[in-house]
Structure formats: C-alpha cells, structure tokens
C-alpha cells in the first residue's frame, strides 16, 4: 500500500519534527495546519499548508480549516471505488494522519479557566479527521498519540507500509480517545445546570491494563482496567517489580487498593496489613522496620497471606523482616536495590511501586456497580484532626497520650468494614502506635466490640477504642469497659447518646464525639 501523503495537525508537538522528517525522507508529501505547519517549516521540512491543498482559506479565526471535502474525501476515499469522486472534487488520497486534540482537559484542570476559554478548547476538526481516518483504517494509518510514531516508522522501515493489524489497533485507540474527549466535555457542560455538582451525563474512560489470574473466585474471569485519567501514586500507574511468576488476582488488587488507601492516612512511617479487604494489623513508628514488625505482630495469624502497604521506600532491613512471613503482595512508593533483590527471592510475592504518594485528602469521584447502573460519591478524604477537634462528653478527660492514640485508632477505623471497632495502644518501639484488636463487618456494633476485645486479649486493658459510627445502646460501652478499655472516640448522634454517656461516666471511661461518621461498606 503506497504512502503518498500525510496530514499532520497536532496540539502536542512531542516527537513531531523527527516523525515528519522521517516521513519526508521516504518521499511522503506533508500537509499541515496552523502551528504545526509553522513548526515544520521552521525546521526546514517541506510542507504544504492545508488551505493551499483545499484552495479554501482558514476562516473564523481558525474555527474552520479542515472541515472540507478534499480533506475528508482524501481520508474516507476507498481506492479503486471512489477514485472518480475524489478526482472530481480535486482531492488526493491521504494515507497517514497524525492529529491530537485541543487541550480541553488541561484547560479544565485550571481553576481560573473561563467558560468561553473552555468552549474555544473544544476541538471540532481534529476529532472529525481522526474519526474519518479511523473509519477507513483498511487504508489509512491514524495516530492520536505521539508515543506511537516510533512503531509506525519501524513498520515503514521494515516493509514500506503499515500492517492491517497495526492500523486496526491505532483506529481503536482513536475511537477510545475521541470518546473520552467527548465524554469529558459532556460531563463538564451538563454539570453546569446541576446544583449538586454531579453532571447529568458522565462517562468513565478505561483502558485494559492486563488480565487477571481470576476474579473473586477461580471460576470467575477478570481483568484490570486503568482509568485513562489516572494520576501518579495510584495503583493504575504502579510499576510491577515482582518476579512475574504469578499474576495478580481480582482480590489482590482490591486488597492492595484498601491497603494503599489506609497507608495515605499517616504522616510518619506506617505499615498496613490487609486481609479480606479489611485491616488486621496497623502501626506507625519511628522507622518502617519497626512499624511493619508491630503491625505484623498485632495479629500474626491473620497477617499470613496478607497484602502489605508501606508509606516509605522499603530498605533492606524492612525487606528482611517482610520475607519472614508469607505475603501475597507489597505496595510501596519504591524499594532500594538491595531491598528489591531480597524481596524478589520470594518467587510468588508481587511487588508494586507507586513511585509517589498521594495526599490523604486527595479528591476522587468513586463509582460502584449496582444492578442496572452505578452509585457515585466523593472519596471519604476527611479524618485528620477529627479526634483532636472533637467534643469531650464525659467527666473524665482523655490524657494527651490517649488523644494521640485515639487519633491513630480513628484513622484506622475509617478503613475497617462497618460496624467498625478498632482498639489501639502505644507500641513497644519509641513513638509508635499499633492496633491491638479490630472488629468489623458485624450487624450489631456490640459484636464488633467483643470481637476486637477477643483479638486483643489482655492487651485490651488500657487500650483506646475508635468506633466508625455512634453506639446505639450502652451495651457496647459496657462491653468495652469490662475488657479494660480506657478511652473512646465515636461520632455521637444517637437518640440514646445520654444513656451512652451516662454509662461511660458510671464506668469511669473518657469519651469524645467527633461528629463525623466513617462507614465503609
């Protein structure tokens, strides 16, 4: 298939000059518009302005320049079928198209972007050319991503043409790109008339990252789809550094996300161990090794086969103690070379490096599939200082040490399945806090209290307790007091608050209300 003519019109000029120069060297005639034409001409590359090809000048300040039969005829024309029609309109076949779109997304991300500026950054001609070329991918090679220039040139160098398989892949990428672009515009524009900030129309642009070993169970298939708008620090962009002997499963990724989300809560070195999508051991300490050891020893039985998230680079000391227990996966910002070599001796251990850490209060719109649709909400990004700003409701006051401990337990409690109860105490290492018992996923709050206390055993004495929602009755307080709990943080708000407070006063506990609930279903 001859490569006679290429149309280049790009907003992102990464790699443009080298790509255009390579095409020109192969004898490909170049057509271009506006800033792209200027960049190629200044680089000394022969190029024809699209308006000279169409014999129709750009009008309306560039709003109309490529919406012309000679452009779209050259893209959509089928060789041997449409030759006479194309000749009749004075057009010529265009075999390669490289187009990327006005930066609507980048403009939208700017807080100072005005409505009119956003409107002017809605590309019309670009998506039209991309879609025309992609529709006719049997003949036309279409490129919307500068990262694909190299592989196109590689195929041209090898055979003088591109393969149908590549053209089909590039066309599919184009339709995904234009769909995501239109979805973003629709979402922004339809949100203008919605008082709650949720757009009338929305879409999620996803790209398959890789297949999974299986879904929740081995008889279910699974795949991981990456949000095309994913940012650094998320699992979507995490680098896999394991041995590759064992692929991630659906459950591994769900657990890894829960672990990573919990790890973001803490400023100091922290370790979170997740089992069945709920924490089983969490600790903070002066260094990562101490934090992990405390978290593991908090419930060493449950830690077996767990998922670990760490909020600091993994060093060799931490890696050495990590290898003492069978773990499914470790998520961390990075690993030292020595630590990585040590961990990679565990052939079935998956290692994920996020490269950076997100702030605990980063914003994200969340979706969950239900029958026939989705429910959506903003990410629960509060928690910091809610205990310290809480209202003490009992005669006994929490000590400063208990307040710091309650704040730690409160942040962990956010990540336990409701009804969630977390017990914690100061750890054996200096300046450390560790969970002593965790209970969650029960239909009665008092049951979660009893489970957490049973997990803690003798360590419940003197521990503090955080509850993700209010105590509806005094039974939970009484159960906690019977096991030696010293202080409690809870949201408050029950119609029986006075009964609950009276029980705490009668039993000698200190208690505060945060006025914030953190259910996690």
C-alpha positions as CSV (number, residue, x, y, z in Angstrom):
1,X,0.0,0.0,0.0
2,X,1.7,3.3,-1.1
3,X,2.4,6.0,1.4
4,X,1.9,9.1,-0.7
5,X,0.6,11.8,1.6
6,X,0.4,12.5,5.4
7,X,-1.7,15.1,7.2
8,X,-0.1,16.4,10.4
9,X,-2.1,18.7,12.8
10,X,-1.1,18.4,16.4
11,X,-1.5,20.3,19.6
12,X,1.1,18.2,21.4
13,X,4.2,18.5,19.3
14,X,6.3,15.9,21.1
15,X,8.3,13.9,18.6
16,X,6.7,15.8,15.7
17,X,9.8,17.0,13.9
18,X,11.6,13.7,13.9
19,X,8.4,11.9,12.7
20,X,7.8,14.4,9.9
21,X,11.4,14.4,8.8
22,X,11.4,10.6,8.6
23,X,8.2,10.6,6.5
24,X,9.6,13.3,4.2
25,X,12.8,11.3,3.7
26,X,10.6,8.5,2.5
27,X,9.0,10.8,-0.1
28,X,5.8,11.3,1.7
29,X,4.1,14.7,0.9
30,X,3.2,16.5,4.1
31,X,0.1,18.6,4.6
32,X,-0.3,20.6,7.7
33,X,-2.2,23.4,9.5
34,X,-1.5,26.5,11.7
35,X,1.1,26.0,14.4
36,X,2.1,22.6,13.1
37,X,2.8,24.0,9.7
38,X,4.9,26.7,11.2
39,X,6.9,24.3,13.3
40,X,7.7,22.0,10.3
41,X,8.6,25.0,8.1
42,X,10.9,26.4,10.7
43,X,12.6,23.0,10.9
44,X,13.2,23.1,7.2
45,X,10.9,20.2,6.4
46,X,9.0,20.6,3.1
47,X,5.3,21.0,3.9
48,X,2.1,22.2,2.2
49,X,-0.5,24.3,4.0
50,X,-3.9,22.5,4.1
51,X,-5.5,25.7,2.9
52,X,-3.4,25.5,-0.3
53,X,-4.4,21.9,-0.7
54,X,-8.1,22.7,-0.3
55,X,-7.9,26.0,-2.0
56,X,-10.1,27.3,0.8
57,X,-8.6,29.7,3.4
58,X,-9.0,29.2,7.2
59,X,-11.9,31.3,8.4
60,X,-13.5,32.4,11.7
61,X,-10.1,32.6,13.5
62,X,-9.2,29.1,12.6
63,X,-12.5,27.5,13.7
64,X,-13.0,26.2,10.2
65,X,-9.9,24.9,8.3
66,X,-10.0,21.1,7.8
67,X,-13.8,20.7,7.5
68,X,-13.6,20.4,3.7
69,X,-14.5,17.7,1.2
70,X,-10.9,17.5,-0.1
71,X,-9.7,16.7,3.4
72,X,-12.4,14.2,4.3
73,X,-12.6,12.8,0.8
74,X,-8.8,12.1,1.0
75,X,-9.3,10.3,4.3
76,X,-12.5,8.4,3.6
77,X,-11.9,7.6,0.0
78,X,-11.7,3.9,-1.0
79,X,-9.0,3.3,-3.6
80,X,-10.5,1.7,-6.7
81,X,-14.0,2.7,-5.7
82,X,-14.0,6.4,-5.0
83,X,-11.2,7.5,-7.4
84,X,-13.5,9.4,-9.8
85,X,-15.4,11.2,-7.0
86,X,-12.1,12.2,-5.4
87,X,-10.8,13.5,-8.7
88,X,-14.0,15.4,-9.4
89,X,-13.6,17.4,-6.1
90,X,-9.9,18.0,-6.7
91,X,-8.8,15.8,-3.8
92,X,-6.0,13.3,-3.3
93,X,-5.6,10.2,-1.1
94,X,-4.2,10.9,2.3
95,X,-2.6,7.8,3.8
96,X,-1.3,8.9,7.2
97,X,-3.0,11.1,9.7
98,X,-1.3,12.4,12.9
99,X,-3.7,14.5,14.9
100,X,-4.1,15.3,18.6
101,X,-6.7,17.5,20.1
102,X,-7.0,20.9,21.6
103,X,-6.1,20.7,25.3
104,X,-9.6,20.8,26.8
105,X,-8.6,18.5,29.8
106,X,-5.6,20.7,30.7
107,X,-7.7,23.8,30.4
108,X,-10.5,22.3,32.5
109,X,-7.9,21.4,35.2
110,X,-7.0,25.1,35.6
111,X,-9.2,26.7,38.3
112,X,-9.0,30.1,36.5
113,X,-10.3,28.8,33.1
114,X,-13.2,30.9,32.0
115,X,-16.3,29.3,30.3
116,X,-15.5,31.0,26.9
117,X,-11.9,29.7,27.0
118,X,-13.2,26.1,27.6
119,X,-15.6,26.4,24.7
120,X,-12.8,27.5,22.4
121,X,-10.8,24.5,23.5
122,X,-13.4,22.1,22.2
123,X,-11.8,20.6,19.1
124,X,-14.1,20.0,16.1
125,X,-11.9,19.5,13.1
126,X,-9.5,17.2,15.0
127,X,-12.0,14.6,16.1
128,X,-13.6,14.7,12.7
129,X,-10.3,13.9,10.9
130,X,-9.4,11.2,13.4
131,X,-12.8,9.5,13.1
132,X,-12.7,9.7,9.3
133,X,-9.2,8.2,9.2
134,X,-10.1,5.6,11.8
135,X,-13.2,4.5,10.0
136,X,-11.1,4.0,6.8
137,X,-8.3,2.1,8.6
138,X,-8.3,-0.5,5.9
139,X,-6.2,2.0,4.0
140,X,-5.3,4.9,6.4
141,X,-2.8,4.9,9.3
142,X,-4.1,7.2,12.0
143,X,-2.1,8.3,15.0
144,X,-3.5,10.3,18.0
145,X,-0.7,9.5,20.5
146,X,2.9,10.7,19.8
147,X,4.2,7.6,21.6
148,X,3.0,5.6,18.5
149,X,5.2,7.5,16.0
150,X,8.2,5.1,16.6
151,X,6.3,1.9,15.9
152,X,4.8,3.3,12.7
153,X,8.2,4.4,11.4
154,X,9.6,0.9,12.4
155,X,7.0,-0.8,10.2
156,X,7.5,1.6,7.4
157,X,11.3,0.9,7.5
158,X,10.7,-2.8,7.6
159,X,8.2,-3.2,4.7
160,X,7.4,0.3,3.3
161,X,3.9,0.1,4.7
162,X,1.9,-0.5,7.9
163,X,0.2,-3.7,8.7
164,X,-3.6,-4.0,8.9
165,X,-3.2,-5.3,12.5
166,X,-1.4,-2.1,13.5
167,X,-3.9,0.2,11.6
168,X,-6.7,-1.6,13.4
169,X,-5.1,-1.1,16.8
170,X,-4.4,2.6,16.1
171,X,-8.0,3.1,14.9
172,X,-9.4,1.5,18.1
173,X,-7.2,3.8,20.1
174,X,-8.5,6.8,18.2
175,X,-12.2,5.9,18.9
176,X,-11.4,5.5,22.6
177,X,-9.5,8.8,22.6
178,X,-12.3,10.8,20.9
179,X,-15.0,9.1,23.0
180,X,-13.1,10.0,26.2
181,X,-12.7,13.6,24.9
182,X,-16.4,13.9,24.1
183,X,-17.3,12.4,27.4
184,X,-15.2,14.9,29.3
185,X,-16.9,17.8,27.5
186,X,-20.4,16.3,28.0
187,X,-19.7,15.8,31.7
188,X,-18.4,19.4,32.2
189,X,-21.2,21.0,30.2
190,X,-24.0,19.0,31.8
191,X,-22.7,19.8,35.3
192,X,-23.4,23.5,34.6
193,X,-27.1,23.1,35.3
194,X,-26.8,20.7,38.2
195,X,-27.0,22.2,41.7
196,X,-25.3,19.3,43.4
197,X,-22.2,19.3,41.2
198,X,-22.8,15.9,39.7
199,X,-23.2,16.1,35.9
200,X,-26.3,14.9,34.2
201,X,-24.2,12.8,31.9
202,X,-20.9,11.2,32.7
203,X,-18.6,8.6,31.4
204,X,-15.5,6.7,32.6
205,X,-12.7,6.2,30.1
206,X,-11.0,2.9,30.8
207,X,-8.2,1.1,29.1
208,X,-7.4,-2.6,29.7
209,X,-4.1,-2.8,31.6
210,X,-3.8,-6.6,31.9
211,X,-5.7,-9.7,32.5
212,X,-6.1,-11.2,36.0
213,X,-5.5,-14.7,37.1
214,X,-9.2,-14.9,38.0
215,X,-11.9,-12.8,39.7
216,X,-13.0,-13.2,43.3
217,X,-13.1,-17.0,42.8
218,X,-11.1,-19.2,40.4
219,X,-14.2,-20.0,38.2
220,X,-14.6,-16.2,37.5
221,X,-12.6,-14.4,34.9
222,X,-11.2,-11.0,35.5
223,X,-9.2,-8.0,34.0
224,X,-7.9,-4.8,35.3
225,X,-9.0,-1.6,33.5
226,X,-7.0,1.5,34.1
227,X,-8.7,4.9,34.2
228,X,-7.2,6.9,31.4
229,X,-7.2,10.0,33.7
230,X,-5.3,8.2,36.5
231,X,-2.7,10.2,38.3
232,X,0.7,9.2,39.8
233,X,0.6,7.4,43.1
234,X,-2.5,5.3,42.2
235,X,-2.4,1.6,41.5
236,X,-3.3,2.3,37.9
237,X,0.2,3.7,37.3
238,X,2.1,1.4,39.8
239,X,5.1,-0.5,38.4
240,X,5.1,-4.2,38.9
241,X,8.6,-5.3,40.2
242,X,8.0,-8.9,41.3
243,X,9.4,-11.9,39.6
244,X,6.4,-12.3,37.3
245,X,5.9,-15.9,38.3
246,X,2.4,-15.2,39.5
247,X,-0.2,-12.8,38.1
248,X,-2.3,-10.6,40.3
249,X,-5.9,-11.6,41.0
250,X,-9.0,-9.6,41.4
251,X,-8.8,-9.9,45.2
252,X,-5.2,-9.0,45.3
253,X,-5.9,-5.6,43.6
254,X,-9.0,-4.9,45.7
255,X,-6.9,-5.6,48.9
256,X,-4.0,-3.6,47.6
257,X,-6.2,-0.6,47.0
258,X,-7.6,-0.8,50.5
259,X,-4.1,-1.1,52.0
260,X,-2.7,1.8,49.9
261,X,-5.7,4.0,50.8
262,X,-5.1,3.4,54.5
263,X,-1.4,4.0,54.2
264,X,-2.1,7.5,52.9
265,X,-3.6,8.5,56.3
266,X,-0.3,8.6,58.2
267,X,2.5,11.2,58.1
268,X,5.1,9.1,59.9
269,X,6.4,5.7,58.8
270,X,3.4,3.3,58.7
271,X,2.6,-0.3,57.8
272,X,-0.9,-1.7,57.0
273,X,-1.7,-5.3,56.6
274,X,-4.9,-6.2,54.8
275,X,-6.7,-9.5,54.8
276,X,-10.0,-10.0,53.0
277,X,-10.3,-6.3,52.4
278,X,-10.0,-5.2,56.0
279,X,-7.0,-4.2,58.1
280,X,-5.7,-6.9,60.5
281,X,-2.7,-5.0,61.7
282,X,-1.7,-1.4,61.5
283,X,1.2,0.5,63.1
284,X,3.2,3.7,63.0
285,X,6.7,4.1,64.4
286,X,10.0,6.0,64.1
287,X,11.0,3.8,61.2
288,X,9.5,1.5,58.6
289,X,11.0,-1.7,60.0
290,X,9.6,-1.1,63.5
291,X,6.2,-0.1,62.0
292,X,5.9,-3.3,60.0
293,X,7.0,-5.6,62.8
294,X,4.5,-4.0,65.2
295,X,1.7,-4.3,62.5
296,X,2.6,-8.0,61.8
297,X,2.8,-8.9,65.4
298,X,-0.5,-7.3,66.2
299,X,-2.2,-10.3,64.6
300,X,0.5,-12.6,63.1
301,X,-2.0,-15.3,62.4
302,X,-4.1,-13.1,60.1
303,X,-1.0,-11.5,58.6
304,X,-0.2,-14.8,56.9
305,X,-1.1,-14.4,53.2
306,X,-1.9,-10.7,53.6
307,X,-1.4,-7.6,51.5
308,X,1.0,-5.0,52.9
309,X,1.1,-1.3,52.2
310,X,4.0,0.8,53.3
311,X,4.3,4.6,53.0
312,X,8.1,4.9,52.8
313,X,10.7,3.5,50.5
314,X,11.4,-0.1,51.5
315,X,15.0,-0.6,52.8
316,X,17.0,-3.8,53.3
317,X,16.1,-4.0,57.0
318,X,12.4,-3.8,56.3
319,X,12.7,-6.2,53.3
320,X,14.5,-8.8,55.5
321,X,11.6,-8.9,58.1
322,X,9.0,-8.8,55.3
323,X,10.4,-12.1,54.0
324,X,9.8,-13.8,57.3
325,X,6.0,-14.2,56.6
326,X,4.2,-15.5,53.5
327,X,2.7,-12.4,51.9
328,X,0.7,-12.1,48.7
329,X,1.7,-8.5,47.7
330,X,3.6,-5.5,48.9
331,X,2.7,-1.9,47.8
332,X,5.2,0.9,48.5
333,X,6.4,4.1,46.8
334,X,9.8,2.5,46.0
335,X,12.4,-0.1,47.0
336,X,16.1,0.2,47.4
337,X,18.1,-2.0,45.0
338,X,19.2,-4.2,48.0
339,X,15.6,-4.5,49.3
340,X,14.3,-5.3,45.8
341,X,16.8,-8.1,45.4
342,X,15.9,-9.6,48.8
343,X,12.2,-9.5,48.1
344,X,12.5,-10.9,44.6
345,X,13.8,-14.1,46.1
346,X,10.2,-14.8,47.1
347,X,9.0,-16.0,43.7
348,X,5.3,-15.8,44.3
349,X,5.5,-12.3,46.0
350,X,4.0,-9.5,43.9
351,X,5.7,-6.1,44.4
352,X,4.1,-2.8,43.3
353,X,5.9,0.5,43.3
354,X,3.6,3.6,43.1
355,X,6.5,5.9,42.6
356,X,4.9,8.7,44.6
357,X,2.4,9.2,47.4
358,X,-0.9,10.9,47.2
359,X,-2.0,13.3,50.0
360,X,-4.5,11.7,52.4
361,X,-7.2,14.3,51.3
362,X,-6.9,13.9,47.6
363,X,-10.2,14.1,45.8
364,X,-11.7,11.4,43.6
365,X,-15.2,10.6,42.4
366,X,-15.9,7.0,43.2
367,X,-18.3,4.6,41.4
368,X,-19.8,1.3,42.4
369,X,-21.7,-1.0,40.1
370,X,-25.2,-2.0,41.2
371,X,-27.9,-3.7,39.1
372,X,-28.6,-1.5,36.1
373,X,-26.3,1.3,37.0
374,X,-23.8,2.9,39.3
375,X,-23.9,4.8,42.6
376,X,-21.3,7.6,42.9
377,X,-19.8,9.5,45.7
378,X,-16.8,11.7,46.6
379,X,-13.9,9.9,48.3
380,X,-14.0,10.0,52.1
381,X,-11.0,12.2,52.5
382,X,-11.6,13.6,56.0
383,X,-10.2,12.2,59.2
384,X,-7.2,14.3,60.1
385,X,-7.5,16.1,63.5
386,X,-11.2,15.0,63.9
387,X,-10.3,13.5,67.3
388,X,-8.3,16.5,68.4
389,X,-11.2,18.8,67.4
390,X,-13.8,16.5,69.0
391,X,-16.1,17.3,71.9
392,X,-15.3,15.6,75.2
393,X,-18.6,14.4,76.7
394,X,-17.6,12.6,79.9
395,X,-16.4,13.8,83.3
396,X,-13.1,12.0,82.8
397,X,-10.8,13.8,80.3
398,X,-8.6,11.8,77.9
399,X,-4.9,12.3,78.6
400,X,-2.7,13.8,75.8
401,X,-1.3,10.3,75.2
402,X,-4.8,8.9,74.9
403,X,-5.8,11.6,72.5
404,X,-2.9,10.8,70.2
405,X,-3.7,7.1,70.4
406,X,-7.3,7.8,69.7
407,X,-6.4,9.8,66.6
408,X,-4.4,6.8,65.3
409,X,-7.2,4.4,66.0
410,X,-9.7,6.8,64.4
411,X,-7.7,6.9,61.1
412,X,-7.5,3.1,61.0
413,X,-11.2,2.8,61.8
414,X,-12.1,4.5,58.5
415,X,-10.7,1.5,56.6
416,X,-12.4,-1.3,58.6
417,X,-15.8,-2.7,57.3
418,X,-18.7,-1.3,59.3
419,X,-19.7,-1.8,62.0
420,X,-16.1,-1.0,62.7
421,X,-14.3,-1.1,66.1
422,X,-10.5,-0.5,66.5
423,X,-8.5,-0.9,69.6
424,X,-5.0,0.5,69.8
425,X,-2.2,1.3,72.2
426,X,1.3,2.7,72.3
427,X,3.7,0.2,70.7
428,X,6.8,-1.3,72.2
429,X,9.0,0.8,70.0
430,X,9.5,4.5,70.8
431,X,6.9,6.9,69.4
432,X,4.8,4.2,68.0
433,X,1.1,3.2,67.9
434,X,-0.3,-0.2,67.0
435,X,-3.7,-1.8,66.7
436,X,-4.4,-4.3,69.4
437,X,-7.8,-5.6,68.2
438,X,-10.0,-5.0,65.2
439,X,-13.7,-6.0,64.8
440,X,-15.9,-5.2,61.8
441,X,-18.4,-6.4,59.3
442,X,-20.9,-7.3,62.0
443,X,-24.6,-6.5,62.1
444,X,-24.5,-5.4,65.7
445,X,-21.9,-2.9,67.0
446,X,-21.5,-4.7,70.3
447,X,-20.5,-7.8,68.4
448,X,-17.7,-5.9,66.8
449,X,-16.6,-4.6,70.2
450,X,-16.5,-8.2,71.5
451,X,-14.5,-9.5,68.5
452,X,-12.0,-6.6,68.8
453,X,-11.5,-7.3,72.5
454,X,-11.2,-11.0,71.9
455,X,-8.5,-10.4,69.3
456,X,-6.7,-8.1,71.8
457,X,-6.9,-10.4,74.7
458,X,-5.0,-9.0,77.7
459,X,-3.9,-6.1,75.5
460,X,-7.4,-4.6,75.6
461,X,-6.6,-3.4,79.1
462,X,-5.6,0.2,78.8
463,X,-6.2,0.3,75.0
464,X,-8.3,3.1,73.5
465,X,-11.3,2.4,71.2
466,X,-12.5,4.1,68.0
467,X,-15.9,3.4,66.5
468,X,-16.8,4.4,63.0
469,X,-20.4,5.3,63.9
470,X,-22.4,6.0,67.1
471,X,-23.2,3.5,69.8
472,X,-27.0,3.0,69.6
473,X,-27.1,1.5,73.1
474,X,-25.0,1.4,76.2
475,X,-24.1,-2.3,75.8
476,X,-21.1,-1.6,73.6
477,X,-19.7,0.8,76.2
478,X,-20.3,-1.7,78.9
479,X,-18.6,-4.5,76.9
480,X,-15.6,-2.3,76.3
481,X,-15.3,-1.2,80.0
482,X,-15.5,-4.9,81.1
483,X,-12.4,-5.6,79.0
484,X,-10.4,-2.6,80.4
485,X,-10.8,0.0,77.6
486,X,-9.7,3.4,78.9
487,X,-11.0,5.9,76.4
488,X,-13.4,6.0,73.4
489,X,-13.8,8.1,70.2
490,X,-17.1,7.9,68.4
491,X,-19.2,10.2,66.2
492,X,-22.1,10.6,68.5
493,X,-25.6,11.4,67.2
494,X,-27.7,8.5,68.6
495,X,-31.0,9.2,70.2
496,X,-29.6,7.3,73.1
497,X,-26.4,9.4,73.5
498,X,-27.3,10.5,77.0
499,X,-27.6,6.8,78.0
500,X,-24.3,6.0,76.4
501,X,-22.6,9.0,78.1
502,X,-24.1,8.0,81.5
503,X,-22.7,4.5,81.1
504,X,-19.2,5.9,80.3
505,X,-19.3,8.2,83.3
506,X,-20.6,5.4,85.6
507,X,-17.8,3.0,84.4
508,X,-15.0,5.6,84.6
509,X,-14.2,5.9,80.9
510,X,-13.3,9.1,79.0
511,X,-15.2,9.6,75.7
512,X,-15.3,12.2,72.9
513,X,-17.6,12.8,70.0
514,X,-16.1,13.6,66.6
515,X,-19.4,14.4,64.9
516,X,-18.2,12.7,61.8
517,X,-19.2,9.2,60.7
518,X,-16.9,6.9,58.6
519,X,-19.0,3.9,57.4
520,X,-17.2,1.7,54.9
521,X,-19.4,-0.9,53.1
